[in-house]
Amino acid sequence: MLRRSSTLSLLVVAAFAALAACGSTPAGSEPGRTAAAGVKLTKVGTFSSPDYVTQPPGDRRRLFVVEQGGRIRVVRDGRVLRAPFLDISSKLVSGGEQGLLGLAFAPDYARSGRFYVDYTDRNGDTRVVEYRRGSSPDRANPRTARQVLFQDQPESNHNGGQLAFGPDGLLYVGLGDGGGGDDQHGAIGNGQNLGTLLGKILRINPRPSGGQPYGIPSDNPFVGRPGAKPSIYAWGLRNPWRFSFDRATGDLTIGEVGQDHVEEIDFRTKGTGRGANFGWRAWEGTRHVDPGVRVSGDVKPVLEYTHDRGGCSVTGGYVIRDARLPALAGRYVYGDFCAGDLLTARLRQDGASGRRALGLHVNSLSSFGQDARGRVYVVSLDGPVYRLDPR
C-alpha cells in the first residue's frame, strides 16, 4: 500500500518489513515503551495486515480495524470479536498497495447505518461502495452493497484509499496518480490533468442524486469548467495515502507519498484546500523534478524530509485533540512506513515548527486512526494496533 514506485525501493521496503516481522526493532525503541513526551503505546489488539482504524460518531464501545485482505474487525469494549463486521475478501485483490484501504462512517451512522469502503477489486480498479449496518451493531449487512464510485487503475500502485467525512458532512476520497513512476500516463501526467480523477482528492455527496450514484456539491472548485471533473476538490497529488481533518478547526492535512527523494506534509486551513494544486508531477516536495510541466500557483508543503534520513513513505496522521494529552494538544502526529518513529509538529499554512520525535517506534507504520473521543491510534502492517495514552 505504501511501497515505492521503483523496483529497488520495493525491495528495500519488503526487506524492511521482513526484518520487522522477525523482531528487528531498533534498540531502545521497542513498541510499548513510554516516551519522554509523557505518552505511551497501549496495544489494543493484533490483526492481519491492518491498514486503518476508526470509530463511528457517538459510538464509544466499538472500534473498527480495517485489514488489507478484506475484513473489518470489531474491538468491542476492549475485546476483539471473532466474527468480522464485514468480509469482502472475495471481491478484491490484496498485497503491495492493493486491498481494502479505507473506511468511513456517515455522520448520521447511528440513525442510517451507512458506511463506505474503498478497495481495489479483482481487476485492480478502485471501488467506493456503500454498505449498511445489519440487525446487530457488530455486523454489517453485505447484501446492502451499492457502488458509489468506480475508477480504472492503469497500474497496481498509487491507489490512495483514504475516505473521510469532512466538517461539511461531505465525503472526501483520495486517489493516487495511477501508478507506475514519474506520473507516466499522459503528456502532463494525471496529477495536473483535471480531466481525470487520478492524482486528486474528491469531494462528493455519497447519496444518489439525479439518477447518479453520488451528488456533486455546487461549490466544488471545478463545477462548470469545461473538460474538468466536477467532483475534484484538490489536485496535483502523487499518492495522498492518508489525509485527515482537524476535529477542532476543520483544517486539512495530507501525507503525500513521494517518489525517490522527498516525502511531504501538505496543510490547508479550513476551506482553503478547495482548488489547491499541490504541484505533482512538476514538484516532489520543493524539488523541481519536471520543469517541462508548467504549474501555476501550486501549494508548497509545510514539512518535508528526504530519503537519506532513513524514510521511504510518509504515513500521515492527525492533529491531536485528546484531552488526556495536553502536552501534545494541537500538534500533528505522523511517521514513515520504513523509519517507524512517531513524530509531531505544529503546522501553519506558511510552514511547520517544533518538529520532534515522541521517542516511540512502530515497525511497518501503515496508518494512524482516531476514535469518537479524539484518541489517536497507531497501526502496524505487521499486525499490532496501538493507542496513544498518557503514561
Order of alpha helices (4+ residues) and beta strands (2+ residues): alpha-beta-beta-beta-beta-beta-beta-beta-alpha-beta-beta-beta-beta-beta-beta-beta-beta-beta-beta-beta-beta-beta-beta-beta-beta-beta-beta-beta-beta
